C-alpha cells in the first residue's frame, strides 16, 4: 500500500552531473506543487555549492550523509551507472523511496540483485524510463493500434548520430556504451511493441567513432508476439546520415516519422479490394507484376498523440503512485526484461561484462 502523505515529495538528489543537475531539476521546475528538492550530494564541492545556491537545499559530500537526513523522503539516484545499484540498495535500507535513473544496473545479474532488495522494501523502488512517454512513441503506438496499417509485421527504431565521444560513458569499466546509455530507452520501446514477448534476439555491437572501448553502435533485432513481429533497433554514434526515428511496415500501409511529422501511406479502408488468387500458369512475356487498382491515402500529420504526455510525465505518475496509490506504469519485471535483453545482446562479444 503506497504511503499517503500530503504536500510535495521531498527529494534528495544523488549525483549532480548531467542528469542530477542538467535533467532532473529543470523537469521539476514544472512540478513545484508536487516535488521539492531538499537535499543533494556530490563529491565535487563546486557542484554542491551550485545546488545550494540554486535550490536553497542542504548539500552533502556523500550519499551516507544525505540518507541520514530525515527531511529526505525520496532519493533520486543520478550517480554514475556502476553506482546505481549500490546507491539504490543503500537508500532502500535507509527507509527512503528510490527513483532510479537508467540504466537500472550494469548487468542482468546486478539487476536481479536489485530486484531481490526491492522485494524486501515493497512500493519503494521506481524506474526512470521516462522515454516511455515520448509523444512520438505514443503516437506511433496509437496508429498501430488503430489498425489502419493492417497487421504490423516490422518496426524499425533508429537513434543515429556521429560523435567522437571521449567521456566516461565510452569506457566499459565505467558502465559506458550505448547499450546502457540509450539502450534502456529504445529496448523498452521495442519490448512494448512486442507486448514483452520475445522469442529471439540477434545483435551486432561495434566501436565505430568513440574514443573509449565500449560499443557506440548497437544493432538488435527482436522477434516475438502473436504474429512473430520483428522490431529492428539501431542506436549509433557512428552514423553520419541517419534514418527516420520510426519506420513501420504493415500489411495495409506504412509510416515513417522524425518525431515531428508522421508520414502515412495506407489503403483506403472504405474501398473494397477485388479478391485475388495466385495462378500457376505462364504469364505473358515482359510482365513481372499484376495489374491492381489500389486506393491509397497519403498524408502527413504532426506528432500529437491523444494521450497528452511528454517525457516529464513520469514525475506526475511518480507523484500519483506515492501520494495517491496509483499503479506505477514502469513495472519491475519490465525494467528487468530490458536488462535481460542488454545482457543477451552483449553475450559472446568483446563488450560482454558478464
C-alpha positions as CSV (number, residue, x, y, z in Angstrom):
1,X,0.0,0.0,0.0
2,X,1.5,3.4,-1.0
3,X,2.4,5.9,1.7
4,X,-0.3,8.6,1.8
5,X,1.0,11.9,2.9
6,X,0.2,15.5,2.0
7,X,2.4,18.1,0.3
8,X,5.3,17.8,-2.1
9,X,7.5,14.8,-2.2
10,X,10.9,15.8,-0.6
11,X,13.7,14.8,-2.9
12,X,17.4,14.3,-2.2
13,X,19.4,14.2,-5.5
14,X,22.3,11.8,-5.5
15,X,24.9,12.9,-8.1
16,X,24.7,16.4,-9.5
17,X,26.1,15.8,-13.0
18,X,24.4,15.7,-16.4
19,X,21.3,14.0,-15.1
20,X,21.2,15.2,-11.5
21,X,21.8,18.8,-12.5
22,X,21.1,19.1,-16.2
23,X,17.9,17.0,-16.5
24,X,16.0,16.3,-13.3
25,X,15.9,19.8,-11.7
26,X,14.8,21.5,-14.9
27,X,12.0,19.0,-15.2
28,X,11.0,19.6,-11.6
29,X,10.6,23.3,-12.3
30,X,7.1,22.4,-13.6
31,X,6.3,20.3,-10.6
32,X,6.8,22.7,-7.7
33,X,3.5,21.8,-6.1
34,X,4.3,18.1,-6.1
35,X,8.1,17.8,-5.6
36,X,10.7,19.8,-3.7
37,X,14.5,19.4,-3.8
38,X,15.5,19.4,-0.2
39,X,19.0,17.9,-0.5
40,X,21.7,16.9,-2.9
41,X,25.1,15.2,-2.6
42,X,28.1,15.2,-4.9
43,X,31.8,14.7,-4.2
44,X,32.6,17.9,-6.2
45,X,32.5,21.0,-4.0
46,X,31.5,23.4,-6.8
47,X,28.5,21.3,-7.7
48,X,27.3,21.2,-4.1
49,X,27.6,25.0,-3.9
50,X,25.7,25.3,-7.2
51,X,22.8,23.2,-5.9
52,X,22.7,25.1,-2.6
53,X,22.7,28.4,-4.3
54,X,20.0,27.5,-6.9
55,X,17.6,25.5,-4.8
56,X,18.4,26.5,-1.2
57,X,18.7,22.8,-0.3
58,X,21.0,21.0,2.1
59,X,24.1,19.6,0.5
60,X,26.4,16.7,1.4
61,X,29.6,15.2,0.1
62,X,28.5,11.6,0.5
63,X,25.3,9.6,0.0
64,X,25.6,8.3,3.5
65,X,25.2,11.9,4.8
66,X,22.2,12.6,2.5
67,X,20.4,9.4,3.6
68,X,20.8,10.3,7.2
69,X,18.8,13.5,6.6
70,X,15.3,12.9,7.9
71,X,13.9,15.6,5.6
72,X,14.7,13.5,2.6
73,X,11.7,11.3,1.6
74,X,12.9,10.1,-1.7
75,X,16.4,9.5,-3.1
76,X,16.7,10.4,-6.7
77,X,19.7,8.3,-7.9
78,X,21.6,10.1,-10.7
79,X,25.1,9.0,-9.9
80,X,27.4,7.1,-12.4
81,X,26.0,3.9,-13.8
82,X,28.1,1.5,-11.8
83,X,26.9,3.2,-8.6
84,X,23.2,2.9,-9.4
85,X,22.5,-0.5,-7.7
86,X,24.7,0.1,-4.6
87,X,23.2,3.5,-4.1
88,X,19.6,2.3,-4.6
89,X,20.0,-0.5,-2.1
90,X,21.6,1.9,0.4
91,X,18.6,4.2,0.0
92,X,16.1,1.4,0.4
93,X,17.8,0.2,3.5
94,X,17.7,3.7,4.9
95,X,13.9,3.7,4.5
96,X,13.7,6.1,1.5
97,X,11.7,5.9,-1.6
98,X,14.0,5.5,-4.6
99,X,13.7,7.0,-8.1
100,X,16.4,5.3,-10.2
101,X,17.9,6.8,-13.3
102,X,18.7,4.4,-16.2
103,X,20.4,2.1,-16.5
104,X,18.9,0.4,-13.5
105,X,22.0,-1.8,-13.4
106,X,25.1,-2.5,-15.5
107,X,24.2,-6.2,-15.9
108,X,21.3,-8.5,-15.7
109,X,22.8,-10.3,-12.7
110,X,23.1,-7.0,-10.9
111,X,19.5,-6.0,-11.9
112,X,18.3,-9.3,-10.3
113,X,20.2,-8.4,-7.1
114,X,18.4,-5.1,-7.1
115,X,15.0,-6.8,-7.6
116,X,15.7,-9.0,-4.6
117,X,16.4,-6.0,-2.5
118,X,13.3,-4.3,-3.8
119,X,11.2,-7.3,-2.7
120,X,12.2,-6.6,0.9
121,X,11.0,-3.0,0.6
122,X,7.7,-3.0,-1.3
123,X,6.4,0.0,-3.2
124,X,9.7,1.9,-2.7
125,X,11.6,1.5,-5.9
126,X,10.7,3.3,-9.1
127,X,12.5,3.4,-12.5
128,X,13.0,6.5,-14.6
129,X,12.2,5.0,-18.1
130,X,10.8,8.4,-19.0
131,X,11.0,8.0,-22.8
132,X,8.0,5.6,-22.4
133,X,6.1,8.9,-22.5
134,X,7.7,10.4,-25.6
135,X,5.0,11.9,-27.8
136,X,6.4,10.2,-30.9
137,X,6.4,6.8,-29.4
138,X,2.9,7.2,-28.0
139,X,1.5,8.5,-31.3
140,X,3.1,5.6,-33.3
141,X,1.6,3.1,-30.9
142,X,-1.8,4.7,-31.3
143,X,-1.6,4.5,-35.1
144,X,-0.5,0.8,-35.0
145,X,-3.3,0.0,-32.5
146,X,-5.9,1.8,-34.7
147,X,-5.5,-0.9,-37.3
148,X,-5.2,1.4,-40.4
149,X,-1.8,-0.1,-41.2
150,X,-3.1,-3.7,-41.1
151,X,-1.0,-6.4,-39.5
152,X,2.2,-4.7,-38.5
153,X,5.0,-7.1,-39.1
154,X,8.1,-5.0,-38.8
155,X,9.1,-1.9,-36.9
156,X,12.4,-0.1,-37.2
157,X,13.7,2.1,-34.4
158,X,16.6,4.4,-35.0
159,X,18.7,6.8,-32.9
160,X,21.6,7.9,-35.2
161,X,24.3,10.5,-34.7
162,X,28.1,10.8,-35.4
163,X,30.1,11.6,-32.3
164,X,33.7,11.1,-31.4
165,X,32.9,11.0,-27.7
166,X,35.7,10.6,-25.1
167,X,33.9,10.9,-21.8
168,X,33.4,8.2,-19.1
169,X,30.3,6.9,-20.9
170,X,32.6,5.5,-23.6
171,X,34.5,3.2,-21.2
172,X,33.5,-0.3,-20.2
173,X,35.0,0.0,-16.7
174,X,32.6,2.9,-16.1
175,X,29.5,1.2,-17.4
176,X,29.7,3.1,-20.6
177,X,28.5,2.2,-24.1
178,X,25.2,2.8,-26.0
179,X,23.6,-0.3,-24.7
180,X,23.5,1.2,-21.2
181,X,23.1,4.8,-22.4
182,X,20.3,5.0,-25.0
183,X,19.7,1.2,-24.8
184,X,17.3,1.1,-21.9
185,X,15.0,3.6,-23.5
186,X,14.9,2.1,-27.0
187,X,14.8,-1.5,-25.8
188,X,11.9,-0.5,-23.6
189,X,10.1,0.8,-26.7
190,X,10.9,-2.3,-28.6
191,X,9.5,-4.5,-25.8
192,X,6.3,-2.5,-25.6
193,X,5.8,-3.0,-29.4
194,X,6.1,-6.8,-28.7
195,X,4.0,-6.7,-25.6
196,X,7.0,-8.0,-23.7
197,X,7.0,-11.3,-25.7
198,X,10.4,-12.1,-27.2
199,X,11.3,-15.4,-29.0
200,X,14.7,-14.5,-30.4
201,X,17.4,-11.9,-30.1
202,X,20.1,-11.1,-32.6
203,X,22.7,-8.4,-32.1
204,X,25.8,-6.7,-33.6
205,X,27.8,-4.4,-31.4
206,X,30.7,-2.2,-32.6
207,X,33.0,0.6,-31.6
208,X,33.0,3.0,-34.6
209,X,33.8,6.5,-33.6
210,X,34.0,6.8,-29.8
211,X,37.4,7.1,-28.2
212,X,36.7,4.6,-25.4
213,X,36.5,0.8,-25.5
214,X,32.7,0.4,-25.1
215,X,30.3,0.0,-28.0
216,X,29.0,3.1,-29.7
217,X,27.0,1.2,-32.4
218,X,24.2,-1.1,-31.4
219,X,22.0,-3.2,-33.7
220,X,19.5,-5.5,-32.1
221,X,16.7,-7.5,-33.8
222,X,13.9,-8.8,-31.6
223,X,11.2,-11.2,-32.8
224,X,8.1,-12.3,-30.9
225,X,4.5,-11.8,-30.1
226,X,1.4,-13.3,-31.7
227,X,2.4,-12.6,-35.3
228,X,6.2,-13.0,-34.8
229,X,6.6,-9.3,-35.2
230,X,10.2,-8.1,-35.9
231,X,11.5,-5.0,-34.1
232,X,14.8,-3.8,-35.6
233,X,16.5,-1.2,-33.4
234,X,19.7,0.7,-34.0
235,X,21.4,3.1,-31.7
236,X,24.6,4.6,-33.0
237,X,27.2,7.3,-32.6
238,X,28.8,6.3,-35.8
239,X,26.2,7.1,-38.4
240,X,26.8,10.3,-40.4
241,X,23.5,10.4,-42.2
242,X,20.7,8.8,-40.2
243,X,17.4,7.2,-40.9
244,X,13.9,8.2,-39.7
245,X,13.4,7.6,-36.0
246,X,10.5,5.2,-36.6
247,X,9.7,3.1,-39.7
248,X,6.6,0.9,-39.5
249,X,5.6,-1.8,-42.1
250,X,2.1,-3.2,-42.1
251,X,0.0,-5.4,-44.4
252,X,-2.1,-2.4,-45.4
253,X,0.3,0.5,-45.1
254,X,3.4,2.1,-43.7
255,X,4.6,5.1,-41.8
256,X,7.8,7.0,-41.1
257,X,8.5,9.8,-38.6
258,X,11.2,12.1,-37.5
259,X,9.3,12.6,-34.2
260,X,7.9,15.9,-35.5
261,X,5.9,14.8,-38.6
262,X,4.4,11.4,-39.3
263,X,4.2,10.4,-43.0
264,X,1.5,7.8,-43.7
265,X,0.6,5.7,-46.8
266,X,-2.2,3.2,-46.3
267,X,-5.0,1.5,-48.2
268,X,-8.3,3.4,-48.0
269,X,-10.4,1.2,-45.6
270,X,-13.6,2.4,-47.3
271,X,-12.6,1.0,-50.7
272,X,-13.1,-2.8,-51.0
273,X,-10.4,-4.6,-52.9
274,X,-11.2,-7.2,-55.5
275,X,-10.4,-10.7,-54.4
276,X,-7.3,-12.1,-56.0
277,X,-5.9,-15.6,-56.4
278,X,-2.5,-16.8,-57.4
279,X,-2.2,-18.5,-60.8
280,X,0.2,-21.3,-61.6
281,X,0.1,-20.6,-65.4
282,X,2.7,-18.9,-67.5
283,X,2.4,-15.1,-67.6
284,X,2.8,-13.0,-70.7
285,X,6.3,-12.1,-71.7
286,X,7.7,-8.9,-70.2
287,X,5.2,-8.9,-67.4
288,X,6.7,-9.1,-63.9
289,X,3.7,-8.0,-61.8
290,X,0.0,-8.0,-61.7
291,X,-2.3,-5.1,-62.5
292,X,-4.3,-4.0,-59.5
293,X,-6.3,-1.0,-58.7
294,X,-5.3,0.2,-55.2
295,X,-6.7,3.2,-53.4
296,X,-4.0,4.8,-51.3
297,X,-4.4,7.5,-48.6
298,X,-1.2,9.5,-48.3
299,X,-0.8,12.3,-45.7
300,X,1.5,14.0,-43.2
301,X,0.3,14.8,-39.7
302,X,2.1,16.4,-36.8
303,X,3.2,14.2,-33.9
304,X,0.4,14.8,-31.4
305,X,-0.9,11.7,-29.6
306,X,-4.3,11.5,-28.0
307,X,-2.5,10.6,-24.8
308,X,-1.3,14.1,-23.8
309,X,2.2,13.3,-22.4
310,X,5.8,14.1,-22.7
311,X,9.0,12.8,-21.0
312,X,8.3,14.9,-17.9
313,X,5.0,13.0,-17.4
314,X,6.9,10.4,-15.4
315,X,7.0,12.8,-12.5
316,X,3.2,13.0,-12.4
317,X,3.0,9.2,-12.5
318,X,5.5,9.1,-9.6
319,X,3.6,11.5,-7.5
320,X,0.3,9.7,-8.2
321,X,1.8,6.4,-7.1
322,X,3.5,7.7,-3.9
323,X,0.8,10.1,-2.8
324,X,-2.4,8.7,-4.2
325,X,-1.7,4.9,-4.5
326,X,-2.0,4.7,-8.3
327,X,0.0,1.9,-10.1
328,X,3.3,3.0,-11.5
329,X,3.5,2.4,-15.2
330,X,7.1,1.1,-15.3
331,X,6.9,-2.3,-13.7
332,X,9.9,-4.1,-12.1
333,X,9.6,-7.0,-14.4
334,X,9.6,-4.7,-17.4
335,X,12.8,-3.0,-16.3
336,X,14.4,-6.4,-15.6
337,X,13.5,-7.6,-19.1
338,X,15.3,-4.6,-20.5
339,X,18.4,-5.6,-18.7
340,X,18.0,-9.2,-19.8
341,X,18.0,-8.1,-23.5
342,X,21.1,-5.9,-22.8
343,X,22.9,-9.0,-21.5
344,X,21.7,-11.2,-24.3
345,X,22.9,-8.6,-26.9
346,X,26.3,-8.4,-25.2
347,X,26.8,-12.2,-24.9
348,X,29.8,-13.5,-26.7
349,X,31.1,-10.1,-27.8
350,X,34.2,-8.2,-26.7
351,X,31.8,-5.8,-24.9
352,X,30.4,-8.6,-22.6
353,X,30.8,-7.7,-18.9
354,X,29.0,-10.8,-17.7
